């Protein structure tokens, strides 16, 4: 905008022509403004990183960081929107009222179980791409990691027991996507122990999962769950998995300990206790499992096709990551690097394809 | 963000340190994130340009254009937020719930009289700088224009009659600021005629103004108001001011016809009918009067000092524009060019000074 003429076009009176066009054809907002590529990272700050319910101001930096990743890896213009509402009804209403401002919504760091109903309701009422990344971004990367891990340690299969510790938004979403991906023996563990149909203290979401998981009808503690298990997935707390528990697992176990910043078990301890393959959420250890590998490409693909984000698109993202990394796969490099720009492009391409199909 | 180390700082785990800092000291959100310099251009699309109530999608381009001006002239990062609510209560609640996401709020294109209560309530409940630009940005530039005009045509003074046609948000705000600026004989005209105390069809805001304006107790039509008046200010509709009306004004009248895109009278007709000085809202005629001369600098100054926007800061902006333009002032160049970057800096400087004082 350097000349008076530029100003006349970008602002009054030129802008009135664009308004009139959109008035006649609301869809033109996607082709004649930057709205479509403008994504809101929306949170109420109730479950921020490992810090918990720290609110809308203290949660802001995470949304800001996420906005930078969107721009850096998917050229999406993102803006943090902190919503000062913990009540589901209030939160949903506020987001619905501002939704015309954006081409997509990334829900972030919202506590379970509220996050499930919030995402479900917004996906129903709004037509733009919406995804709660703590659930689905994480689940996509974990499924990609396990797909690769089974190639590296072929003594385990999709019918081997997978124990997921932590039954918040990430744990539940991981369980669901692993089932979609063909895993048949999943055991969820929360702070009270193994989630099974005979427990009377479960919320609706956990109750549903209790009936779909735990085919061996296990009950008891985390130690009971991991005994003999092939795969451990942690989205819980620092130090929860002891070396003794790892030793009690099936030989050559796979340990994905994603608690942040301190994992459920440190990699060296897990290896000493018998694990064949260890991954964490951290960038300073080998095998980082982080949703930043998935969400930029998923949203890029969804925005480009203006499609709601479906299970098929998530599986396409998994496939993209796995295929992209096939020739570089090793026990020290389970997944591609987040900094590898080409993997984000590969994810976006596959997601676009799936959306169009 | 080019290395893994950058990622570690900008995102997890580094970002957790910033969250913890803000948790202890909420004010740190202003120094350790980009929140402070992030401004929302918020509208419900009920009074967009001259187009009226065109809604949240069709109104989007105006907010987008405004965001560009904020960046271009004041280095403020702005984002359009369209709120799908015409009810005052709903609108205010939604804005309050997302306010922690922003360092300032520019209210835009909200119909009168709702805009008055909305701005008043938000200024009370939120501590960040907030301004409804259609009111105050316009008023600041009009007061600067008239201050300059009286220097060029000294036969008129601040006690000469000023007729303001159009009693929406802009007209009412102009009347108020002109009074603060020392003008003593203002007559407002709406679609029904002159606003006077004997009218029974006025809303609260117009009623209050009726008692503060029109000292000559005029009544009747626009033609009655302008007869013998020194200054005409139009924020109404194309062609409302006829050449005959201009001829009926005091000799060497001042005509500021800001209806967009077609003014209340075309400059050549106004001159032929006897006007000494003519200004419009258009960039393709001499003497453009446009709020883009004021709002970038006003918000820059307010954000830098984290101050609510006060009458004194608005008057400082007027003074900045007038002083900046003193040596270039002429009947063909009543105000500085919007494209002149130095004027925005001058406004910001004076506004900062006023805020600190």
Interface residues (C-beta under 8 A of the other chain):
Chain A: X1 X2 X3 X4 X7 X8 X10 X11 X12 X13 X15 X16 X18 X19 X20 X22 X23 X26 X29 X32 X33 X34 X35 X38 X48 X49 X50 X51 X54 X55 X56 X57 X58 X59 X60 X61 X62 X64 X65 X66 X68 X69 X72 X79 X80 X81 X82 X83 X84 X85 X90 X93 X94 X96 X97 X98 X99 X100 X101 X260 X261 X281 X282 X283 X284 X290 X292 X337 X338 X339
Chain B: X1 X2 X3 X4 X7 X8 X10 X11 X12 X13 X15 X16 X18 X19 X20 X22 X23 X26 X29 X32 X33 X34 X35 X38 X48 X49 X50 X51 X54 X55 X56 X57 X58 X59 X60 X61 X62 X64 X65 X66 X68 X69 X72 X79 X80 X81 X82 X83 X84 X85 X90 X93 X94 X96 X97 X98 X99 X100 X101 X260 X261 X281 X282 X283 X284 X290 X292 X337 X338 X339
